[in-house]
Amino acid sequence: MTAESNESHVLPASDELLDLGALQVPRVEGIEIRLNIDHESMQGTSADLVYGSSMAHVQVFARAKDELLWPQTRDGLVAGLSEQGVASEIVIGRFGSEVRCTMPATDFDGNNILQSARFIGIDGDRWFMRIAISGSATVDAAEIAAFDELIAGLEVVRGDEAMSPGEALVFTVPQ
C-alpha cells in the first residue's frame, strides 16, 4: 500500500478541459478536483471529482483492443461485496451496467453509518475508466443526472505507447 495525498483545485466555469495527463476534465463551476499522488513513484494515480454533494473517484487503465475490462471488474466487485456481506445490484445506467450498493462506512466523527455507492466502468479505445461515486449522486435522480453529465464530459488520453492491460495511466498536475 502506498501513501497518497490530495491537492485541491476549484475551477471556474469554462468550455475548456483541465489537462490531468491521462484525463481531461470539464471546467465546471463549483467542481473541486483532488489529484491523488503515489509518493513512491511521484506519479498521479487517480482523481477525485467533488461536485455538489457527491464525489467520484476516477482511475484510468490501459486495456487490449479486443478485451473489455468492465464485465470481469463488475463481476469481481459484486463477488467481493457479497463476501463482505454487502448486497448489491447491477442496474443499467447512462454508461451501461453499473453496480449500486449501500455499504457500512465511518463518518468524520467515528460513527458507523451506511453509505450508498455507485460503481461505473467504461471501456474505451485501448483504455478503461473505473469510477466510484458516493454522495447524493447515488440516490437522487436529479443529482445522478447532473453527475452523469460531468462524467460524460471526461476525456481519456491513452497515448500511443505500448502498455500492459490493466496498467494505470498516469495523471499529472495541471500547468
BELBEL-V43741 format. One record per residue. N is the residue number from 0. D_FIRST is the distance of its C-alpha to the first C-alpha in Angstrom with 1 decimal. Layout:
# BELBEL-V43741
N & D_FIRST
N & D_FIRST
This chain:
# BELBEL-V43741
0 & 0.0
1 & 3.8
2 & 6.8
3 & 9.4
4 & 13.1
5 & 16.1
6 & 19.4
7 & 22.3
8 & 25.4
9 & 28.4
10 & 30.5
11 & 34.3
12 & 35.9
13 & 36.6
14 & 37.2
15 & 34.8
16 & 31.2
17 & 28.4
18 & 26.8
19 & 23.0
20 & 23.1
21 & 21.9
22 & 23.3
23 & 26.6
24 & 26.9
25 & 30.4
26 & 31.5
27 & 32.5
28 & 33.9
29 & 31.7
30 & 28.4
31 & 25.5
32 & 22.6
33 & 19.2
34 & 17.3
35 & 13.5
36 & 12.6
37 & 9.6
38 & 10.8
39 & 10.2
40 & 12.3
41 & 14.1
42 & 14.5
43 & 14.8
44 & 12.6
45 & 14.7
46 & 17.4
47 & 18.5
48 & 22.2
49 & 24.0
50 & 27.6
51 & 30.0
52 & 28.5
53 & 25.7
54 & 22.4
55 & 21.0
56 & 17.4
57 & 18.1
58 & 16.3
59 & 18.4
60 & 18.3
61 & 20.9
62 & 23.1
63 & 26.2
64 & 29.5
65 & 30.7
66 & 27.7
67 & 26.6
68 & 23.0
69 & 23.5
70 & 25.7
71 & 23.2
72 & 20.2
73 & 22.5
74 & 23.7
75 & 20.3
76 & 19.4
77 & 22.7
78 & 22.2
79 & 18.8
80 & 20.4
81 & 23.4
82 & 21.6
83 & 20.3
84 & 24.0
85 & 23.7
86 & 26.7
87 & 26.4
88 & 28.9
89 & 29.1
90 & 31.5
91 & 32.9
92 & 32.1
93 & 32.9
94 & 30.3
95 & 31.1
96 & 29.4
97 & 26.7
98 & 25.1
99 & 26.1
100 & 25.2
101 & 25.2
102 & 22.3
103 & 21.9
104 & 20.0
105 & 20.4
106 & 22.4
107 & 22.3
108 & 24.8
109 & 22.8
110 & 25.1
111 & 24.3
112 & 25.2
113 & 25.4
114 & 23.9
115 & 25.1
116 & 22.9
117 & 23.8
118 & 21.8
119 & 23.5
120 & 23.1
121 & 25.3
122 & 26.1
123 & 27.8
124 & 29.3
125 & 26.6
126 & 23.8
127 & 22.1
128 & 21.1
129 & 19.1
130 & 19.9
131 & 19.1
132 & 21.9
133 & 22.5
134 & 25.6
135 & 29.2
136 & 28.7
137 & 27.8
138 & 31.2
139 & 33.8
140 & 35.6
141 & 36.4
142 & 32.8
143 & 31.6
144 & 34.2
145 & 33.4
146 & 29.6
147 & 30.3
148 & 32.6
149 & 29.9
150 & 27.6
151 & 30.7
152 & 31.0
153 & 27.6
154 & 28.0
155 & 25.5
156 & 26.1
157 & 25.1
158 & 27.0
159 & 28.9
160 & 26.6
161 & 25.7
162 & 22.2
163 & 20.8
164 & 20.8
165 & 17.4
166 & 16.3
167 & 15.2
168 & 18.0
169 & 17.5
170 & 18.3
171 & 20.4
172 & 21.8
173 & 25.4
174 & 28.3
